């Protein structure tokens, strides 16, 4: 065995092990401080080991698409740090959205103060540390071989199965259940290892997408594995119903249709349509019934009294005001809760505070300004071009790749009405999917040079 092969053998299961830790411990964005700190410290160790291996290994020529992705990651790392650089008072006072603070300084007689772009530098720094776990997962995925990635997907599915059992226990025991892991949580429904029930719904949707075709081997196409995959999908759909996430209900339709299409892969088109049509109709009917039974309260929350400041449409309207006030620099990563409080209608303020915009794309723009727009457009372009490039040689690629593309789309769509990627659990799955897309088969990386 070569030295490089020996290093890989010693570090080979890091991706599935670390992903498992993130899925179990990283289920909250604000709560679970010690658990997230453990994941971040572990990420630092992983990144240090991988960096040392990279220094001691021969140089590798990177493809254009890998350099594009590296530029996006580098920009994501630098933007919050730039927001921490103190600016001269004359510069800072001219920044958009700072007039009220300048007026307050004058009233207090504080004089001229050097300040960074971020209104809360400590929150920005803490939020920047959040990127360590996804960054370590991305690095591990890029170096992982086919078997390591299959094991990582198996870990994802296994944690989703265990989470379904934990969620059912939480529902059966009620709001006083000891099965909830966080003090601030959705205690009236299933949350699994998460603090937010919507984020557990995201995990179930991801598990459905990855269950199709698992374990991605020609030798597992028989009836036994087909029954296992069907049972997993049904299990996750049942738990989505219990979970009571409206976004989960809506996204379950295209995600399950994707899983059904993947399950009929290889059949002739006419046979596939005959099989898919009644299945899709049954799925749609089941979703309608599920929303009627479990989703009534959620539907009423979204569709009634939208002028109430506690409703999500109002959250979004106020977030757009934050964007208009602070663009193009934003208020600072991680500062949304406090900057939002500054523009709320005081007549409608209650004991319930708004911690997120429930539209993560809008929240990112409010925090990072133009930089977030560049990041989102850059990643969207990379994702689209990568899909076109890999479609041309789809018959040569591993079976998990379509699920990886679907996984990124699921998280992106759910982020329109929530913030699943603010948790280490969902963020690490997202970047694992990105790593699979960026380097779908290490043995054929050289063929990507013209992508």
C-alpha positions in Angstrom: 0.0 0.0 0.0 1.3 3.5 -0.9 1.6 6.2 1.7 -1.3 8.0 0.2 -3.4 4.9 0.3 -2.4 4.3 3.9 -3.5 7.9 4.9 -6.9 7.3 3.1 -7.4 4.0 5.0 -6.8 5.7 8.3 -9.2 8.6 7.5 -11.6 6.7 5.2 -14.7 6.7 7.4 -14.5 10.3 8.5 -17.2 11.5 6.2 -20.0 9.2 7.4 -18.9 9.4 11.0 -18.8 13.2 11.0 -22.0 13.5 9.1 -23.7 11.3 11.7 -22.5 13.5 14.5 -23.8 16.6 12.6 -27.2 15.1 12.0 -27.6 14.1 15.7 -26.0 17.1 17.4 -26.5 19.9 14.9 -30.2 20.2 14.9 -30.5 23.7 16.2 -29.3 27.1 14.9 -29.3 29.1 18.1 -29.8 26.5 20.8 -27.4 23.6 21.4 -24.3 25.8 21.9 -22.1 23.1 23.3 -23.1 20.6 20.7 -22.4 23.0 17.9 -19.1 24.0 19.5 -18.1 20.3 19.6 -18.9 20.1 15.8 -16.9 23.2 15.1 -13.8 22.1 17.1 -14.0 18.7 15.4 -14.2 20.5 12.0 -11.0 22.4 12.8 -9.2 19.1 13.5 -10.5 17.6 10.2 -9.5 20.6 8.2 -6.1 20.7 9.8 -5.4 17.0 9.0 -6.7 17.4 5.4 -4.6 20.5 4.9 -1.5 18.6 6.2 -2.2 15.8 3.8 -2.7 18.2 1.0 0.7 19.9 1.7 2.5 16.6 1.7 0.8 15.2 -1.4 1.6 15.9 -5.0 -0.1 18.9 -6.5 -3.3 18.3 -8.4 -4.6 20.2 -11.4 -8.1 21.5 -10.7 -10.8 21.7 -13.2 -12.5 25.1 -14.1 -15.7 24.0 -12.3 -13.7 23.2 -9.1 -12.0 26.6 -9.3 -15.4 28.2 -9.7 -16.7 26.4 -6.6 -13.6 27.3 -4.6 -14.1 31.0 -5.5 -17.7 30.8 -4.1 -16.5 29.1 -0.9 -13.7 31.7 -0.5 -16.1 34.6 -1.0 -18.5 33.1 1.6 -15.6 32.9 4.1 -14.3 36.4 3.4 -17.6 38.4 3.4 -18.3 38.1 7.1 -14.6 38.8 8.0 -14.7 42.0 5.8 -17.8 43.1 7.8 -15.7 43.0 11.0 -13.1 45.5 9.8 -13.4 48.8 11.7 -14.1 51.8 9.5 -13.3 55.5 10.2 -16.3 57.4 11.7 -16.7 59.6 8.6 -17.0 56.5 6.4 -19.2 54.5 8.7 -21.7 57.3 9.3 -22.4 57.4 5.5 -23.2 53.8 5.3 -26.9 53.0 4.4 -29.1 52.3 7.4 -26.9 53.8 10.1 -28.6 57.2 10.5 -30.5 56.2 13.6 -27.4 54.9 15.3 -25.5 58.1 14.4 -28.3 60.2 15.9 -28.3 58.1 19.0 -24.5 58.6 19.4 -24.9 62.3 19.2 -27.7 62.2 21.8 -25.5 60.3 24.2 -22.5 62.5 23.5 -20.4 59.6 22.3 -18.7 61.5 19.6 -17.0 59.8 16.7 -16.6 56.0 17.0 -14.8 53.5 14.8 -17.2 50.7 13.9 -17.3 47.8 11.5 -20.0 47.2 8.9 -21.6 44.6 11.2 -23.9 46.1 13.8 -23.1 43.2 16.1 -19.5 42.0 15.5 -19.7 39.2 18.1 -22.8 37.7 16.4 -21.1 37.9 13.0 -18.0 36.2 14.3 -20.1 33.5 16.0 -22.1 33.0 12.7 -18.9 32.8 10.8 -17.8 29.9 13.0 -20.9 28.1 11.9 -19.4 27.5 8.4 -16.6 25.3 9.8 -18.8 22.2 10.0 -20.1 22.5 6.4 -16.6 23.3 5.2 -15.1 20.2 6.8 -17.9 18.1 5.3 -17.3 19.5 1.8 -13.5 18.8 2.1 -14.2 15.2 3.3 -16.8 14.6 0.4 -14.4 15.9 -2.2 -11.8 13.3 -1.2 -14.2 10.4 -0.4 -14.5 7.5 -2.8 -17.7 5.8 -4.0 -18.0 3.4 -1.0 -17.4 6.2 1.6 -20.1 8.2 0.0 -22.6 5.3 0.0 -21.9 4.7 3.7 -22.5 8.5 4.3 -25.9 8.2 2.5 -26.7 5.1 4.6 -26.0 7.1 7.7 -28.3 9.9 6.5 -31.1 7.3 5.9 -30.5 5.6 9.2 -30.6 8.8 11.2 -33.9 9.7 9.4 -35.3 6.3 10.4 -34.3 6.8 14.1 -35.6 10.4 14.0 -39.0 9.1 12.8 -39.1 6.8 15.9 -38.0 9.6 18.2 -40.6 11.9 16.6 -43.4 9.5 17.1 -42.5 9.1 20.8 -42.5 12.9 21.1 -46.0 13.1 19.6 -47.4 10.2 21.7 -46.0 11.6 24.9 -47.3 15.2 24.2 -45.8 18.6 25.0 -44.4 17.4 28.3 -42.4 14.6 26.6 -38.8 14.1 27.8 -38.0 13.2 24.2 -37.5 16.8 23.2 -33.8 17.7 23.1 -34.1 21.5 23.2 -35.8 23.8 25.6 -37.1 26.1 22.8 -38.7 23.8 20.4 -42.0 22.9 18.6 -43.3 20.8 21.5 -46.7 20.1 19.9 -45.3 17.9 17.0 -42.4 15.7 16.0 -39.0 17.3 15.8 -36.6 14.3 16.2 -33.1 15.5 16.9 -34.0 19.0 15.7 -35.4 22.0 17.5 -37.7 22.9 14.6 -40.2 20.5 13.1 -39.8 22.0 9.6 -36.1 21.0 9.7 -37.0 17.4 10.5 -39.4 17.6 7.5 -36.4 18.6 5.4 -34.4 15.6 6.6 -37.3 13.3 5.7 -37.5 14.8 2.2 -33.8 14.3 1.7 -34.1 10.7 2.9 -36.8 10.0 0.4 -34.7 11.4 -2.4 -31.6 9.3 -1.4 -33.6 6.2 -0.7 -34.5 5.9 -4.4 -31.9 3.7 -5.9 -30.0 3.0 -2.7 -27.5 1.4 -2.3 -26.7 2.4 -5.9 -25.3 -0.9 -7.1 -26.5 -3.1 -10.1 -26.5 -6.1 -7.7 -29.3 -4.5 -5.6 -32.0 -4.2 -8.2 -33.9 -7.2 -7.1 -37.3 -7.5 -5.5 -35.9 -7.5 -1.9 -34.1 -4.2 -2.3 -37.1 -2.7 -4.1 -39.3 -3.6 -1.1 -36.8 -2.1 1.3 -36.7 1.2 -0.7 -40.5 1.3 -0.9 -40.8 0.7 2.8 -38.4 3.5 3.6 -40.2 6.0 1.4 -43.6 5.0 2.9 -42.1 5.4 6.4 -40.8 8.9 5.7 -44.1 9.9 4.1 -46.1 8.8 7.1 -43.8 10.8 9.4 -44.1 13.8 7.2 -47.8 13.6 7.8 -47.3 13.5 11.6 -44.7 16.3 11.4 -47.3 18.8 10.2 -45.0 20.9 8.1 -46.9 22.6 5.3 -43.7 23.0 3.3 -43.0 19.3 3.9 -46.5 18.4 2.5 -46.0 20.5 -0.6 -42.4 19.4 -1.4 -43.4 15.7 -0.8 -45.2 15.7 -4.1 -42.3 16.4 -6.4 -39.8 14.6 -4.2 -41.8 11.4 -4.1 -42.4 11.7 -7.8 -38.6 11.9 -8.3 -38.2 8.8 -6.1 -40.8 6.9 -8.1 -39.2 7.9 -11.3 -35.8 6.7 -10.0 -37.4 3.5 -8.9 -38.6 2.8 -12.5 -35.3 3.6 -14.0 -34.4 1.2 -16.8 -38.0 0.3 -17.7 -39.5 1.2 -21.0 -41.2 4.5 -21.2 -44.7 3.2 -21.7 -44.4 0.8 -18.8 -43.0 3.6 -16.7 -46.0 5.9 -17.4 -48.5 3.2 -16.7 -46.9 2.6 -13.3 -46.2 6.2 -12.4 -49.6 7.7 -13.3 -51.7 5.9 -10.7 -48.9 6.2 -8.1 -48.7 9.9 -8.7 -52.5 10.3 -8.4 -52.5 8.3 -5.1 -49.7 10.4 -3.8 -51.5 13.6 -4.6 -54.7 12.3 -2.9 -52.7 11.3 0.2 -51.1 14.7 0.4 -54.5 16.4 0.2 -55.8 14.2 2.9 -52.7 14.7 5.0 -53.0 18.5 4.8 -56.7 18.3 5.7 -56.0 16.2 8.7 -52.7 17.5 10.1 -52.2 20.8 8.3 -55.2 22.8 9.2 -53.6 24.9 11.9 -50.5 25.5 9.7 -52.6 26.6 6.8 -54.6 29.0 8.9 -51.3 30.5 10.3 -50.1 31.2 6.8 -53.3 32.3 5.0 -55.2 34.3 7.7 -54.5 37.6 9.4 -51.5 38.2 7.2 -51.4 41.8 8.4 -50.5 40.6 11.9 -46.8 41.1 12.5 -46.5 37.5 13.7 -47.3 36.2 10.2 -44.7 35.2 7.7 -45.8 37.5 4.9 -45.2 40.4 7.3 -41.8 38.9 8.2 -40.9 39.0 4.5 -42.3 42.5 3.9 -40.2 43.8 6.9 -37.1 41.9 5.6 -37.4 43.6 2.3 -37.4 46.9 4.2 -34.2 45.9 5.9 -32.7 45.1 2.5 -33.7 48.5 1.1 -32.4 50.3 4.1 -29.0 48.6 4.2 -28.2 47.7 0.6 -25.5 47.1 -0.7 -23.5 46.3 2.4 -26.1 44.7 4.7 -26.3 44.8 8.5 -23.9 41.9 9.2 -24.1 38.2 9.2 -26.1 36.9 12.2 -27.6 40.3 13.0 -31.1 39.7 11.6 -33.0 39.3 14.9 -31.7 42.6 16.3 -31.9 44.6 13.1 -35.5 43.3 12.5 -36.5 44.4 16.0 -35.6 48.0 15.0 -38.2 48.2 12.3 -41.1 46.3 13.8 -44.4 48.1 14.3 -44.4 48.8 18.1 -48.2 48.5 18.3 -48.0 44.8 17.2 -45.0 43.7 19.3 -45.7 40.8 21.6 -43.7 38.4 23.7 -43.0 36.3 20.6 -39.8 37.6 18.9 -38.8 37.1 15.2 -35.5 35.2 15.1 -35.4 34.6 11.3 -37.1 35.9 8.2 -38.4 32.4 7.3 -37.0 33.2 3.8 -33.3 32.4 4.1 -32.4 34.0 0.8 -34.0 37.3 1.7 -32.4 37.1 5.2 -28.9 36.5 3.7 -29.3 39.6 1.4 -30.4 41.6 4.5 -27.3 40.5 6.3 -24.6 40.4 3.5 -26.1 42.8 1.0 -24.8 42.6 -2.5 -22.3 40.0 -1.5 -25.1 37.6 -0.8 -26.6 38.3 -4.3 -23.2 37.5 -5.9 -22.9 34.3 -3.9 -26.4 33.1 -4.7 -26.1 33.9 -8.4 -22.6 32.4 -8.6 -23.7 29.2 -7.0 -26.9 29.0 -9.1 -24.8 29.4 -12.3 -22.4 26.7 -11.1 -25.2 24.3 -10.2 -27.0 24.8 -13.6 -23.8 24.4 -15.7 -22.8 21.4 -13.7 -26.1 19.8 -14.3 -25.8 20.3 -18.1 -22.2 19.0 -18.1 -22.9 15.9 -16.2 -26.1 15.1 -18.1 -24.0 14.5 -21.2 -22.3 11.5 -19.5 -25.1 10.5 -17.2 -24.7 6.8 -18.0 -21.1 6.8 -16.6 -21.9 8.4 -13.3 -22.7 6.9 -9.8 -26.4 6.3 -8.9 -26.3 8.8 -6.0 -25.7 11.8 -8.2 -29.4 12.5 -9.2 -30.3 12.4 -5.5 -27.5 14.8 -4.8 -28.9 17.3 -7.3 -32.4 16.7 -5.8 -31.0 17.3 -2.3 -29.6 20.7 -3.2 -32.9 21.6 -4.8 -35.0 20.4 -1.8 -33.0 22.6 0.7 -33.0 25.6 -1.7 -36.8 25.4 -2.1 -37.5 24.9 1.6 -35.3 27.9 2.3 -37.8 30.1 0.5 -40.2 29.6 3.5 -37.8 28.6 6.3 -34.1 28.4 7.3 -33.1 24.7 7.3 -29.5 25.3 6.2 -28.9 27.5 9.3 -28.6 24.2 11.2 -25.3 22.2 11.0 -27.4 19.0 10.3 -29.0 20.2 7.1 -26.0 22.4 6.0 -23.6 19.4 6.1 -26.0 17.3 4.0 -26.3 20.2 1.5 -22.5 20.6 1.1 -22.1 16.8 0.9 -24.5 16.9 -2.1 -22.4 19.8 -3.5 -19.2 17.8 -3.1 -20.8 14.8 -4.9 -21.8 17.1 -7.8 -18.4 18.8 -7.9 -16.5 15.5 -8.0 -18.9 12.7 -8.9 -16.2 10.1 -9.5 -12.7 10.7 -8.4 -11.3 8.2 -10.9 -12.7 10.2 -13.8 -11.9 13.7 -12.5 -9.6 14.3 -15.5 -12.5 14.0 -17.9 -14.1 17.1 -16.3 -11.4 19.4 -17.6 -13.5 20.8 -20.4 -16.6 21.4 -18.2 
